[in-house]
Amino acid sequence: MFATIYLPNFYLQAAIRHQPELRPKPVALLDASEKRAVIIQLNEPAEKVGVRTRMTPSQGLGRCLSLIVKTRAQSQEKLIDEILLHYGFTLSPYVEATAPGVCTIQFTDDEDLTSKVLRVIEELAKCEIIAQAGIAPTPDASFLVAHLARSVLQIKDAKKFLSPLPIETLATAI
């Protein structure tokens, strides 16, 4: 079995991790290293007021004057990735840093995986890191399940679980 721990809006989480007062407010994130400044991630309050990714900051502010615009915090991103890997290794010696804010873990036993992974999600929450996890027979399936989880979701049959989902689900997980 495999588990994928996924940090939604990873870059945005890193940028506002130590500013919990910003979480209920509309926040958008820019990548300052890009030639053209556009919003790369945003939180749910910003999305609810009509802000979208790929908008310029002025377009976002045109939709919401109270929009808070932040830039990526690469040192925080690196730190959060290290914390994620640290907790991944508490579950198994077989851990891969799959992508920024994503780690995949291979288990050699199937004993009580949901509670073990839930413990890690709770530990990450104590570090002010929002995470969700999927557990499945293959790494790809666990990645998709992690995107659909609200905390931890374990499935046994990937085909049975994934077949009724709309194709748009795959686009959101990429």
Residue frames as qw, qx, qy, qz and C-alpha x, y, z in Angstrom:
[[0.000, 0.889, 0.457, 0.000, 0.00, 0.00, 0.00],
 [0.402, 0.232, 0.009, 0.886, 1.01, 3.58, -0.61],
 [0.127, -0.836, -0.429, 0.317, 0.10, 6.83, 1.06],
 [0.363, 0.445, 0.128, 0.809, 0.44, 10.27, -0.42],
 [0.234, -0.701, -0.393, 0.547, 0.47, 13.25, 1.89],
 [0.306, 0.549, 0.380, 0.679, -0.57, 16.36, -0.01],
 [0.177, -0.500, -0.314, 0.787, -0.39, 19.98, 1.14],
 [0.317, 0.750, 0.523, 0.250, -3.06, 21.90, -0.78],
 [0.125, 0.960, 0.017, 0.251, -2.01, 25.37, -1.96],
 [0.835, -0.212, -0.145, 0.487, 1.51, 24.54, -0.87],
 [0.424, 0.317, -0.016, 0.848, 3.16, 27.78, -2.00],
 [0.293, -0.670, -0.131, -0.670, 0.43, 29.90, -0.42],
 [0.802, -0.547, -0.239, 0.022, 0.58, 27.90, 2.81],
 [0.726, -0.053, -0.147, 0.670, 4.31, 28.54, 3.01],
 [0.188, 0.472, 0.057, 0.859, 3.87, 32.27, 2.42],
 [0.408, -0.569, 0.009, -0.714, 1.25, 32.77, 5.16],
 [0.690, -0.153, -0.692, 0.148, 2.11, 29.91, 7.53],
 [0.393, -0.239, -0.534, 0.709, 3.00, 32.16, 10.45],
 [0.196, 0.010, 0.030, -0.980, 0.16, 34.59, 9.76],
 [0.031, 0.344, 0.938, -0.022, -2.97, 32.61, 10.73],
 [0.183, 0.587, 0.366, -0.699, -4.96, 35.85, 10.88],
 [0.230, 0.399, -0.467, -0.755, -4.78, 35.94, 7.04],
 [0.133, 0.084, 0.976, 0.152, -6.49, 32.56, 6.53],
 [0.262, 0.624, 0.698, -0.235, -10.09, 33.90, 6.60],
 [0.168, 0.772, -0.058, -0.610, -9.16, 36.88, 4.39],
 [0.808, 0.577, 0.116, 0.029, -8.84, 36.81, 0.59],
 [0.373, -0.691, 0.500, 0.366, -5.16, 36.14, -0.22],
 [0.826, 0.563, -0.018, 0.006, -3.44, 35.68, -3.57],
 [0.664, -0.500, 0.387, 0.399, 0.12, 34.59, -4.26],
 [0.536, 0.810, -0.211, -0.109, 2.55, 35.78, -6.92],
 [0.878, -0.097, 0.145, 0.446, 5.81, 34.26, -8.09],
 [0.054, -0.926, 0.133, 0.350, 8.22, 37.22, -8.09],
 [0.445, -0.371, 0.650, 0.492, 10.73, 35.29, -10.19],
 [0.515, 0.516, 0.646, 0.226, 8.36, 35.19, -13.18],
 [0.263, 0.127, 0.285, 0.913, 8.67, 37.80, -15.91],
 [0.339, -0.414, -0.307, -0.787, 4.97, 38.68, -15.76],
 [0.126, -0.059, 0.740, -0.658, 3.43, 38.91, -12.31],
 [0.613, -0.223, -0.452, -0.608, 0.28, 36.79, -12.20],
 [0.650, -0.372, 0.443, -0.493, -1.58, 35.06, -9.39],
 [0.391, 0.279, -0.870, -0.114, -0.38, 31.47, -9.08],
 [0.358, -0.320, -0.863, 0.155, -2.40, 30.38, -6.04],
 [0.292, -0.396, 0.087, -0.866, -5.22, 31.78, -3.95],
 [0.093, 0.069, 0.882, -0.457, -7.24, 30.77, -0.96],
 [0.027, 0.510, 0.851, 0.123, -10.95, 29.98, -0.84],
 [0.008, 0.766, 0.372, -0.524, -12.07, 33.44, 0.35],
 [0.009, -0.501, 0.390, 0.773, -10.30, 35.01, -2.66],
 [0.038, 0.111, 0.883, 0.455, -11.86, 32.48, -5.01],
 [0.046, 0.613, 0.763, -0.200, -15.34, 33.19, -3.60],
 [0.076, 0.786, 0.150, -0.594, -15.05, 36.87, -4.50],
 [0.682, 0.714, 0.134, -0.086, -14.08, 36.12, -8.10],
 [0.046, -0.783, 0.586, 0.202, -10.29, 36.19, -8.06],
 [0.973, 0.218, 0.069, -0.027, -8.73, 33.54, -10.32],
 [0.659, -0.366, 0.415, 0.509, -5.28, 32.18, -11.01],
 [0.522, 0.266, 0.453, 0.672, -3.42, 33.75, -13.94],
 [0.018, 0.950, 0.271, 0.155, -4.99, 37.16, -13.18],
 [0.388, 0.452, -0.287, 0.750, -2.63, 40.08, -12.66],
 [0.260, -0.299, -0.622, 0.675, -2.56, 41.60, -9.18],
 [0.186, 0.123, 0.017, -0.975, -4.46, 44.66, -10.45],
 [0.522, -0.158, -0.616, -0.568, -7.17, 42.42, -11.94],
 [0.489, -0.296, -0.783, 0.246, -7.44, 40.59, -8.62],
 [0.125, -0.273, -0.408, 0.862, -7.67, 43.87, -6.72],
 [0.313, -0.036, -0.323, -0.892, -10.32, 44.98, -9.22],
 [0.581, -0.291, -0.705, -0.284, -12.43, 42.02, -8.10],
 [0.669, -0.627, -0.379, 0.127, -11.69, 42.50, -4.42],
 [0.110, 0.854, -0.224, 0.456, -10.18, 45.66, -2.95],
 [0.604, -0.664, 0.379, -0.227, -9.37, 43.85, 0.29],
 [0.958, 0.209, -0.147, 0.131, -7.29, 41.20, -1.55],
 [0.449, -0.765, 0.429, 0.170, -3.95, 40.63, 0.15],
 [0.798, 0.555, -0.229, 0.052, -1.22, 39.93, -2.39],
 [0.629, -0.628, 0.437, 0.138, 1.84, 38.00, -1.19],
 [0.524, 0.620, -0.565, -0.144, 4.93, 36.66, -2.94],
 [0.929, -0.031, -0.364, 0.053, 6.37, 33.16, -2.68],
 [0.394, -0.775, 0.460, -0.179, 8.50, 32.46, 0.37],
 [0.782, 0.355, -0.511, -0.032, 10.98, 29.92, -0.96],
 [0.117, 0.388, -0.780, 0.477, 12.83, 29.51, 2.33],
 [0.590, -0.080, 0.495, -0.632, 9.52, 28.60, 4.03],
 [0.861, 0.279, -0.218, -0.364, 8.67, 26.23, 1.16],
 [0.530, 0.406, -0.721, 0.186, 11.95, 24.39, 1.69],
 [0.168, -0.269, 0.721, -0.616, 11.36, 24.21, 5.44],
 [0.752, 0.052, 0.258, -0.604, 7.82, 22.87, 5.06],
 [0.812, 0.342, -0.438, -0.180, 9.02, 20.24, 2.57],
 [0.297, 0.372, -0.792, 0.382, 11.64, 19.14, 5.10],
 [0.444, -0.133, 0.580, -0.670, 9.00, 18.92, 7.86],
 [0.844, 0.200, -0.065, -0.493, 6.76, 16.90, 5.53],
 [0.691, 0.363, -0.623, 0.039, 9.55, 14.45, 4.76],
 [0.032, -0.345, 0.761, -0.549, 10.47, 14.18, 8.44],
 [0.637, -0.009, 0.465, -0.615, 6.94, 13.10, 9.31],
 [0.825, 0.334, -0.315, -0.331, 6.80, 10.82, 6.26],
 [0.473, 0.388, -0.761, 0.215, 9.83, 8.97, 7.55],
 [0.363, -0.235, 0.672, -0.602, 8.05, 8.38, 10.88],
 [0.836, 0.164, 0.159, -0.500, 5.68, 6.12, 8.92],
 [0.951, 0.214, 0.183, 0.126, 8.10, 4.14, 6.76],
 [0.472, -0.509, 0.394, 0.602, 11.70, 4.12, 5.52],
 [0.389, 0.270, 0.662, 0.581, 10.37, 4.21, 1.94],
 [0.096, 0.836, 0.326, -0.431, 9.52, 7.88, 1.35],
 [0.479, 0.274, 0.399, 0.732, 9.78, 9.95, -1.80],
 [0.061, 0.579, 0.131, -0.803, 9.56, 13.72, -2.16],
 [0.511, 0.465, 0.687, 0.225, 7.21, 13.47, -5.14],
 [0.208, 0.676, 0.271, 0.653, 6.66, 17.19, -5.77],
 [0.040, 0.251, -0.368, 0.894, 6.67, 20.40, -3.74],
 [0.508, -0.145, 0.323, -0.785, 4.24, 19.79, -0.89],
 [0.923, 0.062, -0.141, -0.354, 3.72, 16.12, -1.81],
 [0.060, -0.487, 0.869, -0.061, 5.38, 13.01, -0.44],
 [0.864, 0.032, -0.345, -0.366, 4.62, 9.40, -1.23],
 [0.356, -0.477, 0.747, -0.297, 5.17, 6.63, 1.29],
 [0.707, 0.093, -0.651, -0.259, 5.33, 2.90, 0.65],
 [0.631, -0.443, 0.465, -0.436, 4.22, 0.58, 3.41],
 [0.304, 0.269, -0.910, -0.079, 5.40, -2.97, 3.89],
 [0.019, -0.282, -0.911, 0.300, 2.54, -3.81, 6.24],
 [0.214, -0.464, -0.489, -0.707, -1.15, -2.95, 6.07],
 [0.405, -0.466, -0.700, 0.358, -1.78, -2.62, 9.79],
 [0.182, -0.816, -0.416, 0.359, -3.92, 0.35, 10.83],
 [0.469, 0.204, 0.242, 0.825, -2.61, 2.66, 8.11],
 [0.080, -0.779, -0.365, -0.504, -5.42, 5.20, 8.39],
 [0.539, -0.827, -0.144, 0.072, -4.74, 5.94, 12.06],
 [0.692, -0.260, 0.138, 0.659, -0.97, 6.10, 11.48],
 [0.319, 0.383, 0.332, 0.801, -1.35, 8.59, 8.63],
 [0.263, -0.838, -0.355, -0.319, -4.01, 10.55, 10.54],
 [0.642, -0.638, -0.099, 0.412, -1.52, 10.96, 13.39],
 [0.516, -0.023, 0.246, 0.820, 0.94, 12.55, 10.94],
 [0.035, 0.649, 0.427, 0.629, -1.77, 14.87, 9.55],
 [0.473, -0.836, -0.278, -0.028, -2.51, 15.97, 13.13],
 [0.653, -0.431, 0.052, 0.621, 1.19, 16.54, 13.85],
 [0.357, 0.288, 0.343, 0.820, 1.50, 18.66, 10.71],
 [0.191, -0.804, -0.406, -0.391, -1.53, 20.68, 11.86],
 [0.589, -0.721, -0.149, 0.333, 0.31, 21.43, 15.11],
 [0.511, -0.212, 0.263, 0.791, 3.06, 22.90, 12.89],
 [0.295, 0.672, 0.131, -0.666, 0.42, 25.10, 11.20],
 [0.096, 0.273, -0.763, -0.579, 0.57, 22.99, 8.04],
 [0.749, 0.228, 0.262, -0.564, -2.70, 21.91, 6.42],
 [0.065, 0.319, -0.895, -0.305, -2.43, 18.43, 4.91],
 [0.855, 0.105, 0.186, -0.473, -4.59, 15.66, 3.55],
 [0.154, -0.410, 0.884, 0.166, -3.69, 12.10, 2.63],
 [0.854, 0.203, -0.156, -0.452, -4.78, 9.25, 0.43],
 [0.403, -0.355, 0.844, -0.005, -3.98, 5.58, 0.93],
 [0.825, 0.403, -0.040, -0.395, -4.30, 3.18, -2.01],
 [0.935, -0.044, 0.305, 0.177, -2.72, 0.12, -3.63],
 [0.682, 0.377, 0.168, 0.603, -0.65, 2.21, -6.09],
 [0.330, -0.320, -0.120, 0.880, 1.25, 5.50, -5.78],
 [0.052, -0.192, -0.413, -0.889, -0.77, 7.18, -8.56],
 [0.422, -0.573, -0.637, -0.296, -4.07, 6.16, -7.00],
 [0.488, -0.545, -0.446, 0.515, -2.95, 7.39, -3.57],
 [0.208, -0.088, 0.099, 0.969, -2.05, 10.74, -5.16],
 [0.254, -0.365, -0.513, -0.734, -5.54, 11.11, -6.66],
 [0.535, -0.573, -0.621, 0.018, -7.22, 9.96, -3.45],
 [0.426, -0.324, -0.307, 0.787, -5.16, 12.50, -1.44],
 [0.013, -0.115, -0.219, -0.969, -6.60, 15.31, -3.56],
 [0.479, -0.422, -0.528, -0.560, -10.12, 14.12, -2.78],
 [0.538, -0.345, -0.671, 0.375, -9.56, 13.46, 0.93],
 [0.236, -0.868, -0.087, -0.429, -10.72, 15.88, 3.57],
 [0.490, -0.726, 0.471, -0.102, -8.25, 14.47, 6.07],
 [0.149, -0.349, 0.907, 0.181, -7.31, 10.87, 5.37],
 [0.828, 0.256, 0.040, -0.497, -9.04, 8.57, 2.90],
 [0.270, -0.332, 0.888, 0.169, -8.10, 4.93, 2.35],
 [0.800, 0.309, -0.104, -0.503, -9.34, 2.87, -0.58],
 [0.690, -0.210, 0.688, 0.083, -8.82, -0.80, -1.42],
 [0.599, 0.376, 0.624, 0.331, -9.90, -0.92, -5.07],
 [0.121, -0.412, 0.167, 0.888, -8.63, 2.01, -7.14],
 [0.036, -0.164, -0.717, -0.676, -10.62, 1.13, -10.26],
 [0.214, -0.624, -0.751, -0.033, -13.89, 0.92, -8.33],
 [0.249, -0.675, -0.299, 0.626, -13.19, 4.20, -6.54],
 [0.135, -0.407, 0.286, 0.857, -11.98, 6.22, -9.52],
 [0.169, 0.263, 0.798, 0.514, -14.30, 4.98, -12.28],
 [0.019, 0.781, 0.624, 0.036, -17.42, 7.00, -11.25],
 [0.255, -0.666, -0.070, 0.698, -15.44, 10.24, -10.86],
 [0.497, 0.854, 0.138, -0.065, -15.76, 12.91, -13.56],
 [0.767, 0.336, 0.001, 0.547, -12.70, 13.51, -15.75],
 [0.005, 0.868, -0.092, 0.489, -12.42, 17.04, -14.28],
 [0.768, -0.630, 0.109, 0.009, -11.26, 15.38, -11.05],
 [0.855, 0.037, 0.120, 0.503, -8.06, 14.35, -12.78],
 [0.346, 0.699, 0.049, 0.624, -7.42, 17.91, -13.95],
 [0.385, -0.857, 0.083, -0.333, -7.65, 19.26, -10.39],
 [0.862, -0.449, 0.179, 0.152, -5.11, 16.72, -9.17],
 [0.780, 0.320, 0.094, 0.530, -2.46, 17.66, -11.70]]
